Amino acid sequence: MLGYVLNAVGNQGDALKSLLDYSPIHWAYGNEPLLHGLGAGMWLLLACIVALLVAGVLRFRARDIGR
């Protein structure tokens, strides 16, 4: 909810634009990904998610429960 508030207030004028730096909504949609594609930060985030998912699956498969 705080992210929404920061995004809404930050879009009200030039004096409040600095609040957008703290809004996760602006982080995700600030560079208009549908028009310009994903930025480097979003690709890095996606790569980290995939790496953690693969590590979790490998760790889950290596457990020794009931064997």
Summary of the structure (lengths in Angstrom):
residues: 67
radius of gyration: 18.6
end to end distance: 46.2
largest distance: 63.3
contacts: 128
relative contact order: 0.09
helix: 75%
strand: 0%
